[in-house]
Amino acid sequence: MVALCCKRTFTARSFMDLIAQLARELNLKAANVEAAVKLIDEGNTIPFISRYRKEATGGMDDVALRALDERLSYLRNLEQRKEDVVLLIDAQGKLTPELEQQIREATQLQRVEDLYKPYRKKQIGRAHV
């Protein structure tokens, strides 16, 4: 893990931005998505939510809940990776405002990895020694 002095303040996307994006992508009501995300975050399983919490989720079935859960996981992973990449490049002293903006605006994990690739440290294995 990289220890850094915090010369920048990073703000991850807010919870409500995430809810709005999920609602837009999956064509669901934001209130239902928010309730489902909270239930998932509390550790409830998809079958439990679809059977016993229909009133909170607006009657979402298990297929819709699974799609929501998968997309939620992907978006959270994407946001975490963006933060990690920005910190790693910044630790090398090579982070420019343009690069940071490109990373923050990336909507796919592959795009973030492509932007990070030139700054990734090369690993030297036993075969190269």
C-alpha positions as CSV (number, residue, x, y, z in Angstrom):
1,M,0.0,0.0,0.0
2,V,1.2,3.4,-0.8
3,A,1.5,6.0,2.0
4,L,0.9,9.5,0.8
5,C,0.8,12.9,2.4
6,C,-2.6,14.2,1.4
7,K,-2.0,17.2,-0.8
8,R,-5.3,16.6,-2.6
9,T,-8.7,15.9,-1.3
10,F,-10.5,13.2,-3.2
11,T,-14.3,13.0,-3.3
12,A,-15.8,9.7,-4.4
13,R,-19.1,9.9,-6.1
14,S,-21.9,10.5,-3.7
15,F,-24.3,7.8,-2.8
16,M,-27.2,9.6,-4.5
17,D,-25.2,10.0,-7.7
18,L,-24.7,6.2,-7.7
19,I,-28.5,5.6,-7.0
20,A,-29.5,8.0,-9.8
21,Q,-27.1,6.3,-12.3
22,L,-28.4,2.9,-11.4
23,A,-32.0,4.0,-11.7
24,R,-31.3,5.6,-15.1
25,E,-29.4,2.6,-16.5
26,L,-31.9,0.0,-15.2
27,N,-35.1,2.1,-15.9
28,L,-36.2,1.9,-12.2
29,K,-37.4,4.5,-9.7
30,A,-34.7,6.0,-7.7
31,A,-36.5,5.4,-4.4
32,N,-36.8,1.7,-5.2
33,V,-33.2,1.5,-6.2
34,E,-32.1,3.2,-3.0
35,A,-34.2,0.9,-0.8
36,A,-32.8,-2.2,-2.6
37,V,-29.2,-0.9,-2.3
38,K,-29.7,-0.3,1.4
39,L,-31.1,-3.8,1.9
40,I,-28.2,-5.4,-0.1
41,D,-25.7,-3.4,2.0
42,E,-27.3,-4.6,5.2
43,G,-26.5,-8.1,4.1
44,N,-29.9,-9.3,2.9
45,T,-29.8,-11.9,0.1
46,I,-31.4,-11.3,-3.3
47,P,-34.0,-14.1,-2.8
48,F,-34.9,-12.7,0.6
49,I,-35.4,-9.1,-0.8
50,S,-37.4,-10.3,-3.8
51,R,-39.7,-12.4,-1.6
52,Y,-40.1,-10.5,1.6
53,R,-39.3,-6.9,0.8
54,K,-41.3,-6.3,-2.3
55,E,-43.0,-3.2,-0.8
56,A,-39.6,-1.5,-0.2
57,T,-38.3,-2.3,-3.7
58,G,-41.5,-1.6,-5.6
59,G,-42.0,-5.2,-6.5
60,M,-38.6,-5.8,-8.1
61,D,-38.1,-9.5,-9.0
62,D,-35.0,-11.4,-8.4
63,V,-33.8,-10.9,-12.0
64,A,-33.9,-7.1,-11.6
65,L,-32.3,-7.3,-8.2
66,R,-29.5,-9.4,-9.5
67,A,-28.9,-7.0,-12.3
68,L,-28.9,-4.1,-9.8
69,D,-26.5,-5.9,-7.5
70,E,-24.1,-6.8,-10.3
71,R,-24.1,-3.2,-11.7
72,L,-23.8,-1.8,-8.2
73,S,-20.7,-3.9,-7.5
74,Y,-19.2,-2.9,-10.8
75,L,-19.7,0.8,-10.3
76,R,-18.3,0.6,-6.7
77,N,-15.3,-1.3,-8.0
78,L,-14.8,1.2,-10.8
79,E,-14.9,4.2,-8.3
80,Q,-12.4,2.4,-6.0
81,R,-10.0,1.7,-8.8
82,K,-10.2,5.3,-10.1
83,E,-9.2,6.5,-6.6
84,D,-6.4,3.9,-6.4
85,V,-5.0,4.8,-9.9
86,V,-5.1,8.5,-9.1
87,L,-3.2,8.0,-5.9
88,L,-0.6,5.6,-7.5
89,I,0.1,8.0,-10.3
90,D,0.2,11.0,-7.9
91,A,2.7,9.1,-5.7
92,Q,5.0,9.0,-8.8
93,G,4.6,12.7,-9.3
94,K,3.3,12.2,-12.8
95,L,-0.4,13.1,-12.3
96,T,-1.6,16.0,-14.4
97,P,-5.0,17.7,-14.1
98,E,-5.9,16.4,-17.6
99,L,-5.0,12.9,-16.7
100,E,-6.9,13.1,-13.5
101,Q,-9.9,14.4,-15.3
102,Q,-9.8,11.6,-17.8
103,I,-9.5,9.0,-15.1
104,R,-12.4,10.5,-13.1
105,E,-14.6,10.7,-16.2
106,A,-14.0,7.1,-17.2
107,T,-17.1,4.9,-17.3
108,Q,-15.4,1.6,-17.8
109,L,-12.8,-0.2,-15.8
110,Q,-10.8,-1.1,-18.9
111,R,-10.5,2.7,-19.7
112,V,-9.1,3.3,-16.3
113,E,-6.6,0.5,-16.7
114,D,-5.6,1.8,-20.2
115,L,-4.9,5.2,-18.7
116,Y,-2.9,3.7,-15.9
117,K,-0.8,1.3,-18.1
118,P,2.0,3.7,-19.0
119,Y,2.5,4.5,-15.3
120,R,2.4,0.9,-14.0
121,K,5.6,-0.2,-12.4
122,K,7.3,-3.0,-14.3
123,Q,7.6,-6.3,-12.4
124,I,10.9,-8.1,-12.6
125,G,10.5,-11.8,-12.3
126,R,13.1,-14.5,-11.7
127,A,13.5,-15.1,-15.5
128,H,14.6,-11.6,-16.0
129,V,17.3,-11.5,-13.3
